[in-house]
């Protein structure tokens, strides 16, 4: 079906001042369980000497021959996973990028108005043909990818009214109110080395690894906490988080070279452990809406709090209401079954 881009205007409101800590201020502790191997790195290729014994042989040859043969000494090492000290991690900035782009793509305009701009997501530049860069992304996130949305840029425009996403997660010149820590494990035995198709060599974190991390926030409304939770994949219907995609090659099946084995990368799912809330900053409104809120929330009470926050977000942000419980992993699997994506 041929579809056309849709003109969309962004619903912007005056932004929440960054010194405001009245509202929900605290820390959410999460585990991120990898359902498949996953690679998040800094994208740097590491060059290494793979045949150092050739150096002295090549060095004796005439210059024009030596130049030609010098390349045989070098190869690429595996693209590394991120390490901080002795921990293996997914950087908080990467997790934030994924969660933020999910909220932008899950938001669908109602009557050509959207509560979320495209600031992380690349705006529509034409429909990519099958095989072109981004074509799988386009199928999975249809119809949001057809929306022509601009991005908030108060530094450039001088207009500090922001969309709901930028008011929560920040925009040029406006700090975020949500801070993603790194998701890490101190177990050193969680990495694997894959030789993949197209000659790509990746160091990955193995499936079933659990990485622990924290997200802190200040001055959130209950609905804004709901937006964060929707981004993280919280689904009130199942009282749990849905799996999400992140990292390299998340949309396409790769092949392990020489073994001809297919491998899927980039699927993960959050679990909430606990939330600490600074009670002195809670407003009477929030205390009324969530009377059970306390300084340390966990277990069933935490799930109930999540459900209330997501319900509130659905009411306050009509753009998100239809896509709560959306999982791109489920859509991807459906597309693979139908043969739309391989
Ligand atoms: Zn925005």
py3Dmol code that shows the C-alpha trace and the ligand (Angstrom):
import py3Dmol

protein = """\
ATOM      1  CA  UNK A   1       0.000   0.000   0.000  1.00  0.00           C
ATOM      2  CA  UNK A   2       1.347   3.413  -0.935  1.00  0.00           C
ATOM      3  CA  UNK A   3       1.178   5.789   1.960  1.00  0.00           C
ATOM      4  CA  UNK A   4       1.929   9.468   2.115  1.00  0.00           C
ATOM      5  CA  UNK A   5       3.571  11.459   4.870  1.00  0.00           C
ATOM      6  CA  UNK A   6       1.184  13.144   7.286  1.00  0.00           C
ATOM      7  CA  UNK A   7       1.534  16.779   8.381  1.00  0.00           C
ATOM      8  CA  UNK A   8       1.471  16.941  12.146  1.00  0.00           C
ATOM      9  CA  UNK A   9       1.611  19.861  14.544  1.00  0.00           C
ATOM     10  CA  UNK A  10       3.202  19.424  17.957  1.00  0.00           C
ATOM     11  CA  UNK A  11       1.285  20.196  21.109  1.00  0.00           C
ATOM     12  CA  UNK A  12       3.717  22.388  23.076  1.00  0.00           C
ATOM     13  CA  UNK A  13       3.202  23.902  26.503  1.00  0.00           C
ATOM     14  CA  UNK A  14       5.288  26.153  28.724  1.00  0.00           C
ATOM     15  CA  UNK A  15       8.034  24.009  30.184  1.00  0.00           C
ATOM     16  CA  UNK A  16       8.487  22.903  33.773  1.00  0.00           C
ATOM     17  CA  UNK A  17      11.235  24.977  35.381  1.00  0.00           C
ATOM     18  CA  UNK A  18      14.285  22.846  36.106  1.00  0.00           C
ATOM     19  CA  UNK A  19      14.551  23.905  39.756  1.00  0.00           C
ATOM     20  CA  UNK A  20      11.155  22.328  40.425  1.00  0.00           C
ATOM     21  CA  UNK A  21      11.497  19.242  42.582  1.00  0.00           C
ATOM     22  CA  UNK A  22       7.872  19.249  43.699  1.00  0.00           C
ATOM     23  CA  UNK A  23       6.262  16.092  42.421  1.00  0.00           C
ATOM     24  CA  UNK A  24       7.668  12.596  42.204  1.00  0.00           C
ATOM     25  CA  UNK A  25      11.363  12.807  42.992  1.00  0.00           C
ATOM     26  CA  UNK A  26      13.293   9.614  43.541  1.00  0.00           C
ATOM     27  CA  UNK A  27      15.071   6.602  42.116  1.00  0.00           C
ATOM     28  CA  UNK A  28      13.761   3.554  40.278  1.00  0.00           C
ATOM     29  CA  UNK A  29      15.938   0.426  40.484  1.00  0.00           C
ATOM     30  CA  UNK A  30      15.666  -1.927  37.559  1.00  0.00           C
ATOM     31  CA  UNK A  31      17.181  -5.077  36.147  1.00  0.00           C
ATOM     32  CA  UNK A  32      17.542  -5.438  32.411  1.00  0.00           C
ATOM     33  CA  UNK A  33      17.494  -9.085  31.358  1.00  0.00           C
ATOM     34  CA  UNK A  34      18.889  -9.897  27.924  1.00  0.00           C
ATOM     35  CA  UNK A  35      16.628 -12.290  26.031  1.00  0.00           C
ATOM     36  CA  UNK A  36      19.172 -12.658  23.213  1.00  0.00           C
ATOM     37  CA  UNK A  37      22.847 -11.682  22.923  1.00  0.00           C
ATOM     38  CA  UNK A  38      23.228  -7.915  22.660  1.00  0.00           C
ATOM     39  CA  UNK A  39      25.895  -5.507  21.462  1.00  0.00           C
ATOM     40  CA  UNK A  40      26.001  -1.890  22.541  1.00  0.00           C
ATOM     41  CA  UNK A  41      29.405  -0.329  21.997  1.00  0.00           C
ATOM     42  CA  UNK A  42      30.983   2.970  21.155  1.00  0.00           C
ATOM     43  CA  UNK A  43      31.060   1.945  17.498  1.00  0.00           C
ATOM     44  CA  UNK A  44      34.836   2.073  17.230  1.00  0.00           C
ATOM     45  CA  UNK A  45      36.651  -0.500  15.143  1.00  0.00           C
ATOM     46  CA  UNK A  46      39.843  -1.707  16.749  1.00  0.00           C
ATOM     47  CA  UNK A  47      42.651  -2.430  14.294  1.00  0.00           C
ATOM     48  CA  UNK A  48      45.095  -5.129  15.356  1.00  0.00           C
ATOM     49  CA  UNK A  49      48.131  -6.858  13.920  1.00  0.00           C
ATOM     50  CA  UNK A  50      46.902 -10.291  12.924  1.00  0.00           C
ATOM     51  CA  UNK A  51      50.104 -11.506  11.226  1.00  0.00           C
ATOM     52  CA  UNK A  52      52.979  -9.596  12.860  1.00  0.00           C
ATOM     53  CA  UNK A  53      55.473 -12.184  11.509  1.00  0.00           C
ATOM     54  CA  UNK A  54      54.909 -10.694   8.024  1.00  0.00           C
ATOM     55  CA  UNK A  55      56.256  -7.261   8.990  1.00  0.00           C
ATOM     56  CA  UNK A  56      59.958  -8.100   8.679  1.00  0.00           C
ATOM     57  CA  UNK A  57      59.362 -10.039   5.437  1.00  0.00           C
ATOM     58  CA  UNK A  58      57.352  -7.235   3.811  1.00  0.00           C
ATOM     59  CA  UNK A  59      59.832  -4.600   5.010  1.00  0.00           C
ATOM     60  CA  UNK A  60      62.555  -6.174   2.837  1.00  0.00           C
ATOM     61  CA  UNK A  61      60.496  -5.890  -0.337  1.00  0.00           C
ATOM     62  CA  UNK A  62      60.554  -2.989  -2.802  1.00  0.00           C
ATOM     63  CA  UNK A  63      58.484  -0.035  -1.579  1.00  0.00           C
ATOM     64  CA  UNK A  64      55.637  -0.372  -4.117  1.00  0.00           C
ATOM     65  CA  UNK A  65      55.224  -4.099  -3.281  1.00  0.00           C
ATOM     66  CA  UNK A  66      55.495  -3.501   0.460  1.00  0.00           C
ATOM     67  CA  UNK A  67      52.712  -0.900   0.338  1.00  0.00           C
ATOM     68  CA  UNK A  68      50.438  -3.395  -1.410  1.00  0.00           C
ATOM     69  CA  UNK A  69      51.175  -6.234   0.993  1.00  0.00           C
ATOM     70  CA  UNK A  70      51.205  -4.226   4.243  1.00  0.00           C
ATOM     71  CA  UNK A  71      47.438  -4.563   4.519  1.00  0.00           C
ATOM     72  CA  UNK A  72      47.869  -8.320   5.126  1.00  0.00           C
ATOM     73  CA  UNK A  73      49.390  -7.576   8.517  1.00  0.00           C
ATOM     74  CA  UNK A  74      46.313  -5.829   9.796  1.00  0.00           C
ATOM     75  CA  UNK A  75      42.823  -6.984  10.637  1.00  0.00           C
ATOM     76  CA  UNK A  76      39.890  -5.823  12.698  1.00  0.00           C
ATOM     77  CA  UNK A  77      39.439  -6.968  16.246  1.00  0.00           C
ATOM     78  CA  UNK A  78      35.981  -7.588  17.706  1.00  0.00           C
ATOM     79  CA  UNK A  79      33.940  -4.441  18.273  1.00  0.00           C
ATOM     80  CA  UNK A  80      33.994  -4.099  22.015  1.00  0.00           C
ATOM     81  CA  UNK A  81      31.213  -4.042  24.529  1.00  0.00           C
ATOM     82  CA  UNK A  82      31.385  -1.099  26.962  1.00  0.00           C
ATOM     83  CA  UNK A  83      33.319  -1.528  30.216  1.00  0.00           C
ATOM     84  CA  UNK A  84      33.496   0.839  33.150  1.00  0.00           C
ATOM     85  CA  UNK A  85      36.224  -0.331  35.520  1.00  0.00           C
ATOM     86  CA  UNK A  86      35.782  -4.085  35.815  1.00  0.00           C
ATOM     87  CA  UNK A  87      32.074  -3.961  34.990  1.00  0.00           C
ATOM     88  CA  UNK A  88      30.425  -4.800  31.686  1.00  0.00           C
ATOM     89  CA  UNK A  89      27.771  -2.215  30.925  1.00  0.00           C
ATOM     90  CA  UNK A  90      25.212  -0.704  28.654  1.00  0.00           C
ATOM     91  CA  UNK A  91      25.738   3.059  29.036  1.00  0.00           C
ATOM     92  CA  UNK A  92      22.837   4.976  30.554  1.00  0.00           C
ATOM     93  CA  UNK A  93      22.922   7.359  27.588  1.00  0.00           C
ATOM     94  CA  UNK A  94      22.261   4.430  25.230  1.00  0.00           C
ATOM     95  CA  UNK A  95      19.367   3.163  27.350  1.00  0.00           C
ATOM     96  CA  UNK A  96      17.917   6.670  27.486  1.00  0.00           C
ATOM     97  CA  UNK A  97      18.173   6.990  23.703  1.00  0.00           C
ATOM     98  CA  UNK A  98      16.251   3.743  23.221  1.00  0.00           C
ATOM     99  CA  UNK A  99      13.526   4.641  25.723  1.00  0.00           C
ATOM    100  CA  UNK A 100      13.139   8.128  24.366  1.00  0.00           C
ATOM    101  CA  UNK A 101      12.896   7.013  20.755  1.00  0.00           C
ATOM    102  CA  UNK A 102      10.325   4.404  21.810  1.00  0.00           C
ATOM    103  CA  UNK A 103       8.124   7.098  23.363  1.00  0.00           C
ATOM    104  CA  UNK A 104       8.411   9.225  20.212  1.00  0.00           C
ATOM    105  CA  UNK A 105       7.534   6.294  17.950  1.00  0.00           C
ATOM    106  CA  UNK A 106       4.740   4.979  20.154  1.00  0.00           C
ATOM    107  CA  UNK A 107       3.046   8.394  20.101  1.00  0.00           C
ATOM    108  CA  UNK A 108       0.524   8.599  17.270  1.00  0.00           C
ATOM    109  CA  UNK A 109      -1.052  11.879  16.258  1.00  0.00           C
ATOM    110  CA  UNK A 110      -4.735  12.414  16.985  1.00  0.00           C
ATOM    111  CA  UNK A 111      -6.402  14.827  14.552  1.00  0.00           C
ATOM    112  CA  UNK A 112      -2.909  15.679  13.249  1.00  0.00           C
ATOM    113  CA  UNK A 113      -1.678  16.794  16.674  1.00  0.00           C
ATOM    114  CA  UNK A 114       1.044  14.966  18.576  1.00  0.00           C
ATOM    115  CA  UNK A 115       2.214  15.478  22.163  1.00  0.00           C
ATOM    116  CA  UNK A 116       5.718  14.313  21.214  1.00  0.00           C
ATOM    117  CA  UNK A 117       8.116  15.793  18.674  1.00  0.00           C
ATOM    118  CA  UNK A 118      10.822  13.831  16.840  1.00  0.00           C
ATOM    119  CA  UNK A 119      14.057  14.821  18.502  1.00  0.00           C
ATOM    120  CA  UNK A 120      15.774  11.431  18.699  1.00  0.00           C
ATOM    121  CA  UNK A 121      13.957   9.767  15.818  1.00  0.00           C
ATOM    122  CA  UNK A 122      15.021  10.719  12.284  1.00  0.00           C
ATOM    123  CA  UNK A 123      12.129  12.516  10.611  1.00  0.00           C
ATOM    124  CA  UNK A 124      10.475  11.212   7.423  1.00  0.00           C
ATOM    125  CA  UNK A 125      12.723  11.403   4.363  1.00  0.00           C
ATOM    126  CA  UNK A 126      10.824   9.145   2.025  1.00  0.00           C
ATOM    127  CA  UNK A 127       9.917   5.481   2.256  1.00  0.00           C
ATOM    128  CA  UNK A 128      13.066   3.328   2.093  1.00  0.00           C
ATOM    129  CA  UNK A 129      12.916   0.505  -0.442  1.00  0.00           C
ATOM    130  CA  UNK A 130      13.460  -3.022   0.839  1.00  0.00           C
ATOM    131  CA  UNK A 131      17.170  -3.496   1.507  1.00  0.00           C
ATOM    132  CA  UNK A 132      17.871   0.211   1.955  1.00  0.00           C
ATOM    133  CA  UNK A 133      19.036   1.647   5.267  1.00  0.00           C
ATOM    134  CA  UNK A 134      16.178   1.751   7.775  1.00  0.00           C
ATOM    135  CA  UNK A 135      13.592  -0.254   5.815  1.00  0.00           C
ATOM    136  CA  UNK A 136      12.895  -2.729   8.648  1.00  0.00           C
ATOM    137  CA  UNK A 137      12.579   0.127  11.146  1.00  0.00           C
ATOM    138  CA  UNK A 138      10.034   1.707   8.808  1.00  0.00           C
ATOM    139  CA  UNK A 139       7.837  -1.398   8.671  1.00  0.00           C
ATOM    140  CA  UNK A 140       7.925  -1.972  12.426  1.00  0.00           C
ATOM    141  CA  UNK A 141       7.151   1.570  13.482  1.00  0.00           C
ATOM    142  CA  UNK A 142       4.495   2.260  10.853  1.00  0.00           C
ATOM    143  CA  UNK A 143       2.470   4.544  11.085  1.00  0.00           C
ATOM    144  CA  UNK A 144       4.467   6.942  13.348  1.00  0.00           C
ATOM    145  CA  UNK A 145       7.331   7.041  10.815  1.00  0.00           C
ATOM    146  CA  UNK A 146       5.022   8.716   8.275  1.00  0.00           C
ATOM    147  CA  UNK A 147       4.387  11.689  10.553  1.00  0.00           C
ATOM    148  CA  UNK A 148       6.119  14.945   9.614  1.00  0.00           C
ATOM    149  CA  UNK A 149       7.059  16.269  13.034  1.00  0.00           C
ATOM    150  CA  UNK A 150       9.571  18.992  13.778  1.00  0.00           C
ATOM    151  CA  UNK A 151      11.729  18.997  16.904  1.00  0.00           C
ATOM    152  CA  UNK A 152      11.751  21.378  19.854  1.00  0.00           C
ATOM    153  CA  UNK A 153      14.807  23.619  19.733  1.00  0.00           C
ATOM    154  CA  UNK A 154      14.417  26.509  22.194  1.00  0.00           C
ATOM    155  CA  UNK A 155      18.046  27.632  21.721  1.00  0.00           C
ATOM    156  CA  UNK A 156      17.404  28.273  18.056  1.00  0.00           C
ATOM    157  CA  UNK A 157      13.813  29.525  18.228  1.00  0.00           C
ATOM    158  CA  UNK A 158      13.842  31.270  21.617  1.00  0.00           C
ATOM    159  CA  UNK A 159      10.499  29.560  22.260  1.00  0.00           C
ATOM    160  CA  UNK A 160      10.649  27.632  25.515  1.00  0.00           C
ATOM    161  CA  UNK A 161       7.306  25.936  25.125  1.00  0.00           C
ATOM    162  CA  UNK A 162       8.118  22.257  24.750  1.00  0.00           C
ATOM    163  CA  UNK A 163       6.431  19.039  23.728  1.00  0.00           C
ATOM    164  CA  UNK A 164       5.782  16.571  26.529  1.00  0.00           C
ATOM    165  CA  UNK A 165       8.792  14.415  25.594  1.00  0.00           C
ATOM    166  CA  UNK A 166      11.237  17.315  25.695  1.00  0.00           C
ATOM    167  CA  UNK A 167       9.756  18.654  28.928  1.00  0.00           C
ATOM    168  CA  UNK A 168      10.557  15.293  30.549  1.00  0.00           C
ATOM    169  CA  UNK A 169      13.739  14.164  28.752  1.00  0.00           C
ATOM    170  CA  UNK A 170      15.261  17.550  27.825  1.00  0.00           C
ATOM    171  CA  UNK A 171      15.912  19.570  24.665  1.00  0.00           C
ATOM    172  CA  UNK A 172      18.736  21.848  23.469  1.00  0.00           C
ATOM    173  CA  UNK A 173      19.209  24.318  26.334  1.00  0.00           C
ATOM    174  CA  UNK A 174      16.811  22.523  28.677  1.00  0.00           C
ATOM    175  CA  UNK A 175      18.104  19.788  31.017  1.00  0.00           C
ATOM    176  CA  UNK A 176      16.449  16.416  31.416  1.00  0.00           C
ATOM    177  CA  UNK A 177      14.407  15.661  34.519  1.00  0.00           C
ATOM    178  CA  UNK A 178      15.132  11.941  34.156  1.00  0.00           C
ATOM    179  CA  UNK A 179      18.660  10.540  34.553  1.00  0.00           C
ATOM    180  CA  UNK A 180      19.646   7.115  33.317  1.00  0.00           C
ATOM    181  CA  UNK A 181      22.501   5.362  35.103  1.00  0.00           C
ATOM    182  CA  UNK A 182      24.575   2.680  33.401  1.00  0.00           C
ATOM    183  CA  UNK A 183      23.179  -0.861  33.386  1.00  0.00           C
ATOM    184  CA  UNK A 184      26.025  -3.127  34.473  1.00  0.00           C
ATOM    185  CA  UNK A 185      27.086  -6.520  35.717  1.00  0.00           C
ATOM    186  CA  UNK A 186      30.239  -7.318  37.662  1.00  0.00           C
ATOM    187  CA  UNK A 187      30.232 -10.899  36.313  1.00  0.00           C
ATOM    188  CA  UNK A 188      33.120 -10.995  33.817  1.00  0.00           C
ATOM    189  CA  UNK A 189      31.947 -14.255  32.174  1.00  0.00           C
ATOM    190  CA  UNK A 190      29.038 -12.800  30.252  1.00  0.00           C
ATOM    191  CA  UNK A 191      30.667 -11.934  26.935  1.00  0.00           C
ATOM    192  CA  UNK A 192      30.908 -13.916  23.764  1.00  0.00           C
ATOM    193  CA  UNK A 193      32.655 -13.261  20.443  1.00  0.00           C
ATOM    194  CA  UNK A 194      30.712 -13.580  17.214  1.00  0.00           C
ATOM    195  CA  UNK A 195      32.067 -13.747  13.665  1.00  0.00           C
ATOM    196  CA  UNK A 196      29.088 -12.587  11.677  1.00  0.00           C
ATOM    197  CA  UNK A 197      28.060 -12.206   8.060  1.00  0.00           C
ATOM    198  CA  UNK A 198      29.570  -9.274   6.133  1.00  0.00           C
ATOM    199  CA  UNK A 199      32.840  -9.949   8.002  1.00  0.00           C
ATOM    200  CA  UNK A 200      31.611  -8.217  11.133  1.00  0.00           C
ATOM    201  CA  UNK A 201      33.168  -9.261  14.436  1.00  0.00           C
ATOM    202  CA  UNK A 202      31.234  -8.399  17.570  1.00  0.00           C
ATOM    203  CA  UNK A 203      31.818  -8.819  21.249  1.00  0.00           C
ATOM    204  CA  UNK A 204      28.333  -9.338  22.697  1.00  0.00           C
ATOM    205  CA  UNK A 205      26.815  -9.724  26.150  1.00  0.00           C
ATOM    206  CA  UNK A 206      25.296 -13.205  26.319  1.00  0.00           C
ATOM    207  CA  UNK A 207      21.577 -13.991  26.510  1.00  0.00           C
ATOM    208  CA  UNK A 208      20.143 -14.338  30.040  1.00  0.00           C
ATOM    209  CA  UNK A 209      22.627 -11.836  31.465  1.00  0.00           C
ATOM    210  CA  UNK A 210      21.009  -9.519  34.007  1.00  0.00           C
ATOM    211  CA  UNK A 211      22.301  -5.942  34.158  1.00  0.00           C
ATOM    212  CA  UNK A 212      21.351  -3.736  37.095  1.00  0.00           C
ATOM    213  CA  UNK A 213      20.756  -0.016  36.810  1.00  0.00           C
ATOM    214  CA  UNK A 214      18.958   2.996  38.228  1.00  0.00           C
ATOM    215  CA  UNK A 215      16.870   5.769  36.773  1.00  0.00           C
ATOM    216  CA  UNK A 216      16.469   8.867  38.913  1.00  0.00           C
ATOM    217  CA  UNK A 217      14.052  11.710  38.327  1.00  0.00           C
ATOM    218  CA  UNK A 218      12.820  14.877  39.926  1.00  0.00           C
ATOM    219  CA  UNK A 219       9.596  16.839  40.000  1.00  0.00           C
ATOM    220  CA  UNK A 220       7.601  14.460  37.785  1.00  0.00           C
ATOM    221  CA  UNK A 221       3.849  14.501  37.566  1.00  0.00           C
ATOM    222  CA  UNK A 222       2.239  11.068  37.889  1.00  0.00           C
ATOM    223  CA  UNK A 223       1.484  11.163  34.140  1.00  0.00           C
ATOM    224  CA  UNK A 224       5.120  11.982  33.360  1.00  0.00           C
ATOM    225  CA  UNK A 225       6.267   8.979  35.378  1.00  0.00           C
ATOM    226  CA  UNK A 226       3.744   7.099  33.225  1.00  0.00           C
ATOM    227  CA  UNK A 227       5.443   8.306  30.010  1.00  0.00           C
ATOM    228  CA  UNK A 228       8.792   7.033  31.304  1.00  0.00           C
ATOM    229  CA  UNK A 229       7.217   3.676  32.183  1.00  0.00           C
ATOM    230  CA  UNK A 230       5.519   3.380  28.783  1.00  0.00           C
ATOM    231  CA  UNK A 231       8.921   3.994  27.229  1.00  0.00           C
ATOM    232  CA  UNK A 232      10.420   1.257  29.390  1.00  0.00           C
ATOM    233  CA  UNK A 233       7.701  -1.111  28.143  1.00  0.00           C
ATOM    234  CA  UNK A 234       5.348  -1.268  31.152  1.00  0.00           C
ATOM    235  CA  UNK A 235       2.019  -2.868  30.209  1.00  0.00           C
ATOM    236  CA  UNK A 236      -0.799  -2.716  32.786  1.00  0.00           C
ATOM    237  CA  UNK A 237      -2.700  -5.525  31.009  1.00  0.00           C
ATOM    238  CA  UNK A 238       0.009  -8.058  31.831  1.00  0.00           C
ATOM    239  CA  UNK A 239       1.269  -6.266  34.944  1.00  0.00           C
ATOM    240  CA  UNK A 240       4.776  -6.526  33.572  1.00  0.00           C
ATOM    241  CA  UNK A 241       7.236  -4.972  31.134  1.00  0.00           C
ATOM    242  CA  UNK A 242       7.109  -6.011  27.482  1.00  0.00           C
ATOM    243  CA  UNK A 243      10.343  -6.952  25.700  1.00  0.00           C
ATOM    244  CA  UNK A 244      12.003  -4.182  23.728  1.00  0.00           C
ATOM    245  CA  UNK A 245      14.738  -3.917  21.086  1.00  0.00           C
ATOM    246  CA  UNK A 246      18.107  -2.249  21.564  1.00  0.00           C
ATOM    247  CA  UNK A 247      21.670  -2.335  20.287  1.00  0.00           C
ATOM    248  CA  UNK A 248      23.279  -3.411  17.040  1.00  0.00           C
ATOM    249  CA  UNK A 249      21.418  -5.452  14.409  1.00  0.00           C
ATOM    250  CA  UNK A 250      18.256  -5.450  16.482  1.00  0.00           C
ATOM    251  CA  UNK A 251      15.962  -5.690  13.474  1.00  0.00           C
ATOM    252  CA  UNK A 252      17.688  -8.290  11.320  1.00  0.00           C
ATOM    253  CA  UNK A 253      18.678 -11.902  11.745  1.00  0.00           C
ATOM    254  CA  UNK A 254      22.431 -12.354  11.452  1.00  0.00           C
ATOM    255  CA  UNK A 255      24.416 -15.409  10.446  1.00  0.00           C
ATOM    256  CA  UNK A 256      27.404 -16.794  12.334  1.00  0.00           C
ATOM    257  CA  UNK A 257      30.068 -17.249   9.673  1.00  0.00           C
ATOM    258  CA  UNK A 258      31.416 -20.707   8.946  1.00  0.00           C
ATOM    259  CA  UNK A 259      28.651 -22.311  10.995  1.00  0.00           C
ATOM    260  CA  UNK A 260      25.710 -21.056   8.958  1.00  0.00           C
ATOM    261  CA  UNK A 261      23.740 -20.574  12.173  1.00  0.00           C
ATOM    262  CA  UNK A 262      21.159 -17.804  12.354  1.00  0.00           C
ATOM    263  CA  UNK A 263      21.333 -15.556  15.386  1.00  0.00           C
ATOM    264  CA  UNK A 264      18.977 -12.896  16.731  1.00  0.00           C
ATOM    265  CA  UNK A 265      20.393  -9.948  18.669  1.00  0.00           C
ATOM    266  CA  UNK A 266      19.100  -7.046  20.722  1.00  0.00           C
ATOM    267  CA  UNK A 267      16.072  -8.206  22.720  1.00  0.00           C
ATOM    268  CA  UNK A 268      15.791  -7.272  26.373  1.00  0.00           C
ATOM    269  CA  UNK A 269      13.234  -6.811  29.104  1.00  0.00           C
ATOM    270  CA  UNK A 270      13.166  -4.709  32.263  1.00  0.00           C
ATOM    271  CA  UNK A 271      12.129  -5.863  35.734  1.00  0.00           C
ATOM    272  CA  UNK A 272      11.498  -3.346  38.501  1.00  0.00           C
ATOM    273  CA  UNK A 273      13.084  -4.004  41.864  1.00  0.00           C
ATOM    274  CA  UNK A 274      12.104  -0.989  43.962  1.00  0.00           C
ATOM    275  CA  UNK A 275      11.455   2.731  43.896  1.00  0.00           C
ATOM    276  CA  UNK A 276      12.610   5.206  46.531  1.00  0.00           C
ATOM    277  CA  UNK A 277      10.544   8.382  46.733  1.00  0.00           C
ATOM    278  CA  UNK A 278      11.425  11.570  48.598  1.00  0.00           C
ATOM    279  CA  UNK A 279       8.133  12.054  50.418  1.00  0.00           C
ATOM    280  CA  UNK A 280       8.725  15.694  51.358  1.00  0.00           C
ATOM    281  CA  UNK A 281       8.430  16.751  47.696  1.00  0.00           C
ATOM    282  CA  UNK A 282       5.129  15.016  46.951  1.00  0.00           C
ATOM    283  CA  UNK A 283       2.275  17.369  46.155  1.00  0.00           C
ATOM    284  CA  UNK A 284      -1.179  16.923  47.756  1.00  0.00           C
ATOM    285  CA  UNK A 285      -2.534  16.030  44.276  1.00  0.00           C
ATOM    286  CA  UNK A 286      -0.206  13.072  43.945  1.00  0.00           C
ATOM    287  CA  UNK A 287      -0.840  11.943  47.525  1.00  0.00           C
ATOM    288  CA  UNK A 288      -4.558  11.919  46.705  1.00  0.00           C
ATOM    289  CA  UNK A 289      -4.103  10.067  43.436  1.00  0.00           C
ATOM    290  CA  UNK A 290      -1.777   7.449  44.893  1.00  0.00           C
ATOM    291  CA  UNK A 291      -2.530   7.224  48.628  1.00  0.00           C
ATOM    292  CA  UNK A 292      -0.366   4.105  48.924  1.00  0.00           C
ATOM    293  CA  UNK A 293       2.771   5.975  47.835  1.00  0.00           C
ATOM    294  CA  UNK A 294       5.594   5.762  50.401  1.00  0.00           C
ATOM    295  CA  UNK A 295       9.340   6.220  50.646  1.00  0.00           C
ATOM    296  CA  UNK A 296      10.166   2.690  49.494  1.00  0.00           C
ATOM    297  CA  UNK A 297       7.761   0.970  47.105  1.00  0.00           C
ATOM    298  CA  UNK A 298       8.256  -2.577  45.808  1.00  0.00           C
ATOM    299  CA  UNK A 299       6.442  -5.753  44.766  1.00  0.00           C
ATOM    300  CA  UNK A 300       2.702  -5.548  44.083  1.00  0.00           C
ATOM    301  CA  UNK A 301       2.491  -1.977  45.387  1.00  0.00           C
ATOM    302  CA  UNK A 302       5.063  -0.879  42.851  1.00  0.00           C
ATOM    303  CA  UNK A 303       3.080  -2.536  40.053  1.00  0.00           C
ATOM    304  CA  UNK A 304      -0.082  -0.774  41.205  1.00  0.00           C
ATOM    305  CA  UNK A 305       1.768   2.536  41.210  1.00  0.00           C
ATOM    306  CA  UNK A 306       3.040   1.846  37.674  1.00  0.00           C
ATOM    307  CA  UNK A 307      -0.489   1.023  36.494  1.00  0.00           C
ATOM    308  CA  UNK A 308      -1.875   4.260  37.928  1.00  0.00           C
ATOM    309  CA  UNK A 309       0.946   6.286  36.364  1.00  0.00           C
ATOM    310  CA  UNK A 310       0.423   4.702  32.928  1.00  0.00           C
ATOM    311  CA  UNK A 311      -3.374   5.172  33.134  1.00  0.00           C
ATOM    312  CA  UNK A 312      -2.813   8.823  33.967  1.00  0.00           C
ATOM    313  CA  UNK A 313      -0.404   9.215  31.037  1.00  0.00           C
ATOM    314  CA  UNK A 314      -2.960   7.660  28.681  1.00  0.00           C
ATOM    315  CA  UNK A 315      -5.527  10.244  29.809  1.00  0.00           C
ATOM    316  CA  UNK A 316      -3.208  13.208  29.670  1.00  0.00           C
ATOM    317  CA  UNK A 317      -1.409  12.348  26.416  1.00  0.00           C
ATOM    318  CA  UNK A 318      -3.931  11.166  23.821  1.00  0.00           C
ATOM    319  CA  UNK A 319      -1.042  10.432  21.416  1.00  0.00           C
ATOM    320  CA  UNK A 320       0.182   7.616  23.656  1.00  0.00           C
ATOM    321  CA  UNK A 321      -3.198   6.151  24.608  1.00  0.00           C
ATOM    322  CA  UNK A 322      -3.484   3.768  21.654  1.00  0.00           C
ATOM    323  CA  UNK A 323      -0.003   2.289  21.850  1.00  0.00           C
ATOM    324  CA  UNK A 324       0.334   1.371  25.499  1.00  0.00           C
ATOM    325  CA  UNK A 325       1.558  -2.251  25.654  1.00  0.00           C
ATOM    326  CA  UNK A 326       3.054  -1.990  22.157  1.00  0.00           C
ATOM    327  CA  UNK A 327       6.086  -4.229  21.752  1.00  0.00           C
ATOM    328  CA  UNK A 328       8.295  -3.893  18.696  1.00  0.00           C
ATOM    329  CA  UNK A 329       9.621  -7.389  19.462  1.00  0.00           C
ATOM    330  CA  UNK A 330       6.122  -8.830  18.952  1.00  0.00           C
ATOM    331  CA  UNK A 331       5.628  -6.819  15.764  1.00  0.00           C
ATOM    332  CA  UNK A 332       9.029  -7.906  14.453  1.00  0.00           C
ATOM    333  CA  UNK A 333       8.207 -11.569  15.115  1.00  0.00           C
ATOM    334  CA  UNK A 334       4.867 -11.170  13.360  1.00  0.00           C
ATOM    335  CA  UNK A 335       6.626  -9.572  10.361  1.00  0.00           C
ATOM    336  CA  UNK A 336       9.178 -12.411  10.228  1.00  0.00           C
ATOM    337  CA  UNK A 337       6.336 -14.978  10.297  1.00  0.00           C
ATOM    338  CA  UNK A 338       4.570 -13.217   7.432  1.00  0.00           C
ATOM    339  CA  UNK A 339       7.837 -13.051   5.482  1.00  0.00           C
ATOM    340  CA  UNK A 340       7.843  -9.228   5.456  1.00  0.00           C
ATOM    341  CA  UNK A 341      11.206  -9.096   7.229  1.00  0.00           C
ATOM    342  CA  UNK A 342      14.039 -11.605   7.287  1.00  0.00           C
TER     343      UNK A 342
END
"""
ligand_1 = """\
1
ZN
Zn 9.977 18.085 21.735
"""
view = py3Dmol.view(width=600, height=400)
view.addModel(protein, "pdb")
view.setStyle({"model": 0}, {"cartoon": {"style": "trace"}})
view.addModel(ligand_1, "xyz")
view.setStyle({"model": 1}, {"stick": {}})
view.zoomTo()
view.show()
